[in-house]
């Protein structure tokens, strides 16, 4: 028995090297997804995309376009590559596209504060070389805030910082200006003694009063920042309050004693 026939054999080449991916290469942290594309590879019917390092996120796509979903913790440099595919296998991997995910500038104006109305506060947005836009309209790295236009009360100050990578970050602070410059008529109603002064951080504050009203003790540093507060201290005739300020650095501080009928300042000195 003789069998006759013909067979057609199609020889297909491996795909050529895929063209380098194109897309955004400089981003600020917080971007969720970005899209990349390639001009393709001769002989490819599909494409395999890769993202390195794996910690950067994930990449999805089988055609000439792929989407990267960035890991929310990733900052640094990543590479996107692509290879053409057909029934014979994969062609050469493309030249990688380098992508930079930049950190946001760190802006910290500090905690909200209460200061005396005669104090001037220096705010520093940090990040030298960046551009600045304060809620006051100023455009410098540091600004000074006082009671001008505020008086006794509070003011909210904010700043927007843009760094050299055009990444932006902001912060705000609330400053409360208190009237702690009053002079109290002590006479027969109040007597105050602070001892020892200077001390290594342990102070006794002795209050003598005939009206028994509660008072507050507030301590400010030389920048006007409140570093200690004890409220609603009941004074019946004589009251001794022991202050442990061992954790506070050496220096000069102002002790403000205020209440109904008293608002006075005493300078205290910590020497260790």
C-alpha positions as CSV (number, residue, x, y, z in Angstrom):
1,X,0.0,0.0,0.0
2,X,1.3,3.4,-1.0
3,X,0.3,6.6,0.8
4,X,0.7,9.8,-0.9
5,X,0.2,13.4,0.3
6,X,1.8,16.6,1.2
7,X,2.7,18.4,4.5
8,X,3.1,22.2,4.7
9,X,5.6,23.3,7.3
10,X,5.6,26.9,8.4
11,X,8.8,28.1,10.0
12,X,8.2,31.1,12.3
13,X,11.0,33.2,13.6
14,X,11.3,34.2,17.3
15,X,10.1,37.7,17.9
16,X,12.6,40.5,17.7
17,X,13.7,42.5,20.7
18,X,10.8,44.6,22.0
19,X,11.0,48.3,21.9
20,X,11.8,50.1,25.2
21,X,8.7,50.9,27.2
22,X,7.5,54.5,27.3
23,X,5.7,56.3,30.0
24,X,6.1,58.4,33.1
25,X,9.5,58.1,34.7
26,X,9.5,60.6,37.7
27,X,6.7,60.5,40.2
28,X,5.9,61.5,43.8
29,X,5.0,59.0,46.4
30,X,1.2,58.4,46.6
31,X,0.7,57.7,42.9
32,X,-1.6,54.6,42.6
33,X,-1.3,53.4,39.0
34,X,0.6,54.4,35.8
35,X,0.3,53.1,32.3
36,X,3.3,52.1,30.0
37,X,3.4,51.1,26.4
38,X,5.8,49.7,23.8
39,X,6.0,50.1,20.0
40,X,6.2,46.3,20.0
41,X,8.4,43.7,18.5
42,X,8.4,42.2,14.9
43,X,6.9,38.8,15.0
44,X,5.2,39.1,18.4
45,X,1.6,38.1,19.0
46,X,1.6,38.9,22.7
47,X,3.8,40.5,25.3
48,X,5.2,39.6,28.7
49,X,5.8,42.6,31.0
50,X,8.1,42.7,34.0
51,X,8.5,45.1,37.0
52,X,11.6,45.1,39.2
53,X,12.0,45.0,42.1
54,X,9.0,42.9,43.0
55,X,8.5,45.1,46.1
56,X,7.7,48.1,43.8
57,X,4.2,46.7,43.0
58,X,2.6,44.6,40.2
59,X,2.3,45.0,36.5
60,X,-0.6,43.7,34.4
61,X,-1.0,43.5,30.6
62,X,-0.5,41.0,27.7
63,X,-0.5,43.5,24.8
64,X,1.5,46.5,23.9
65,X,0.2,48.4,27.0
66,X,0.5,47.5,30.7
67,X,-0.6,49.0,34.0
68,X,1.6,49.3,37.1
69,X,-0.1,49.3,40.4
70,X,2.4,50.7,42.9
71,X,2.9,49.3,46.4
72,X,1.8,52.0,48.8
73,X,5.1,51.8,50.7
74,X,7.5,51.9,47.8
75,X,9.9,54.7,47.2
76,X,13.1,54.4,45.1
77,X,14.0,53.3,41.6
78,X,12.2,50.6,39.6
79,X,12.5,49.2,36.0
80,X,9.8,48.2,33.5
81,X,10.7,45.7,30.8
82,X,8.8,43.8,28.1
83,X,9.4,40.9,25.8
84,X,7.5,39.8,22.7
85,X,6.0,36.3,22.6
86,X,4.8,34.0,19.8
87,X,4.3,30.2,19.4
88,X,8.0,29.7,19.2
89,X,8.7,31.4,22.5
90,X,10.0,34.8,23.8
91,X,12.2,37.3,22.0
92,X,14.9,39.3,23.7
93,X,13.9,41.4,26.7
94,X,13.7,45.1,25.9
95,X,16.0,47.7,27.3
96,X,14.5,48.7,30.7
97,X,12.8,51.9,31.4
98,X,14.0,53.4,34.7
99,X,11.3,54.9,37.0
100,X,11.9,57.0,40.1
101,X,9.3,57.2,42.9
102,X,10.3,60.2,45.0
103,X,9.6,60.6,48.7
104,X,7.5,63.6,49.7
105,X,9.2,66.4,51.6
106,X,8.8,66.0,55.3
107,X,7.2,69.1,56.7
108,X,6.7,69.4,60.5
109,X,5.9,72.7,62.1
110,X,5.6,71.1,65.5
111,X,2.7,70.6,67.9
112,X,0.1,73.2,68.5
113,X,1.3,75.6,71.1
114,X,0.1,78.2,73.6
115,X,2.5,81.2,74.2
116,X,2.5,84.5,75.8
117,X,1.2,87.4,73.7
118,X,4.5,89.2,73.9
119,X,6.4,86.4,72.3
120,X,7.4,86.0,68.7
121,X,7.4,82.4,67.3
122,X,9.8,81.2,64.6
123,X,8.3,78.6,62.2
124,X,10.6,76.6,60.0
125,X,9.3,74.5,57.1
126,X,12.7,72.7,56.6
127,X,13.7,71.2,53.3
128,X,16.3,73.8,52.2
129,X,16.2,74.6,48.5
130,X,12.5,74.0,48.1
131,X,9.8,76.6,47.3
132,X,7.4,77.7,50.1
133,X,3.9,79.2,50.2
134,X,2.7,80.1,53.7
135,X,-0.9,81.0,54.5
136,X,0.5,84.4,55.4
137,X,1.6,84.9,51.8
138,X,5.3,84.6,52.7
139,X,7.6,82.4,50.5
140,X,10.6,81.9,52.7
141,X,11.7,78.7,54.6
142,X,11.2,80.4,58.0
143,X,8.7,83.0,59.1
144,X,8.0,84.8,62.4
145,X,4.5,84.9,63.9
146,X,3.4,87.3,66.6
147,X,0.1,88.9,67.7
148,X,0.0,91.4,64.8
149,X,-3.4,91.1,63.3
150,X,-4.3,88.4,65.9
151,X,-4.3,90.0,69.3
152,X,-5.2,87.7,72.2
153,X,-6.5,84.5,70.6
154,X,-5.5,81.8,68.2
155,X,-4.2,81.7,64.7
156,X,-3.7,78.8,62.3
157,X,-0.6,78.9,60.1
158,X,0.0,76.5,57.2
159,X,2.7,76.0,54.6
160,X,2.9,74.2,51.3
161,X,6.4,73.0,50.4
162,X,7.4,71.9,46.9
163,X,10.8,70.2,46.5
164,X,13.2,69.9,43.6
165,X,11.3,66.9,42.3
166,X,8.1,69.0,42.3
167,X,6.8,66.8,45.1
168,X,4.5,68.6,47.6
169,X,3.7,68.3,51.2
170,X,2.1,70.6,53.8
171,X,1.5,71.1,57.5
172,X,-0.3,73.5,59.8
173,X,0.0,74.6,63.4
174,X,-2.4,76.4,65.7
175,X,-0.8,79.1,68.0
176,X,-2.8,80.4,70.9
177,X,-1.6,83.7,72.3
178,X,-2.5,84.2,76.0
179,X,-2.4,87.3,78.0
180,X,0.3,86.4,80.6
181,X,1.8,89.8,81.0
182,X,-0.6,91.1,83.7
183,X,0.7,92.4,87.0
184,X,-1.3,91.1,90.0
185,X,-2.0,93.1,93.1
186,X,-0.8,90.5,95.7
187,X,-1.2,92.6,98.9
188,X,-3.2,90.6,101.3
189,X,-4.8,88.2,98.8
190,X,-1.8,86.3,97.3
191,X,1.8,85.4,98.1
192,X,4.0,83.2,95.8
193,X,7.4,81.7,96.5
194,X,9.4,79.4,94.3
195,X,12.4,77.5,95.8
196,X,15.1,76.4,95.3
197,X,15.7,78.7,92.3
198,X,18.0,77.9,90.5
199,X,17.6,74.1,90.9
200,X,18.4,70.9,89.2
201,X,14.8,70.5,88.1
202,X,13.0,70.0,91.4
203,X,11.0,73.1,92.4
204,X,8.5,73.8,95.2
205,X,5.9,76.5,94.5
206,X,4.3,77.8,97.6
207,X,1.0,79.7,97.2
208,X,-0.8,81.6,99.9
209,X,-4.3,82.9,99.3
210,X,-7.2,84.1,101.3
211,X,-9.9,83.6,98.6
212,X,-9.3,79.9,97.9
213,X,-9.9,80.1,94.1
214,X,-8.2,77.5,91.8
215,X,-5.2,78.4,89.7
216,X,-3.2,77.0,86.9
217,X,0.6,76.7,86.6
218,X,2.1,77.0,83.1
219,X,5.8,76.9,82.2
220,X,7.1,78.4,79.0
221,X,10.6,78.2,77.4
222,X,12.4,81.2,76.1
223,X,10.8,80.6,72.6
224,X,7.4,81.1,74.2
225,X,6.5,77.4,73.8
226,X,4.4,75.8,76.6
227,X,6.3,72.8,78.1
228,X,4.3,72.1,81.2
229,X,0.8,72.8,82.5
230,X,-1.1,71.8,85.7
231,X,-4.7,73.1,85.9
232,X,-7.4,73.5,88.5
233,X,-5.1,73.6,91.6
234,X,-7.2,74.4,94.6
235,X,-5.5,76.8,97.1
236,X,-7.0,76.8,100.6
237,X,-4.9,79.2,102.6
238,X,-1.5,77.6,101.8
239,X,-0.7,75.2,99.0
240,X,2.8,73.8,98.2
241,X,3.1,72.3,94.7
242,X,6.2,70.1,93.9
243,X,7.4,70.3,90.3
244,X,9.6,67.6,88.8
245,X,11.2,69.1,85.7
246,X,14.2,66.7,85.6
247,X,13.4,65.8,82.0
248,X,13.6,69.4,80.8
249,X,17.0,70.7,79.6
250,X,19.0,73.3,81.4
251,X,17.9,76.9,80.8
252,X,15.7,79.8,81.8
253,X,12.0,79.3,81.9
254,X,8.9,81.4,82.8
255,X,6.4,80.1,85.3
256,X,3.0,81.6,84.9
257,X,0.5,81.4,87.8
258,X,-3.0,82.5,86.7
259,X,-6.5,82.3,88.0
260,X,-9.3,84.6,89.3
261,X,-7.4,87.5,90.8
262,X,-3.9,86.4,89.9
263,X,-1.8,86.4,86.7
264,X,1.9,86.6,87.4
265,X,5.2,85.4,86.0
266,X,8.2,84.1,87.8
267,X,11.6,83.3,86.2
268,X,13.0,79.9,87.1
269,X,16.4,78.5,86.2
270,X,17.3,74.8,85.7
271,X,21.0,74.1,86.3
272,X,22.2,70.4,86.3
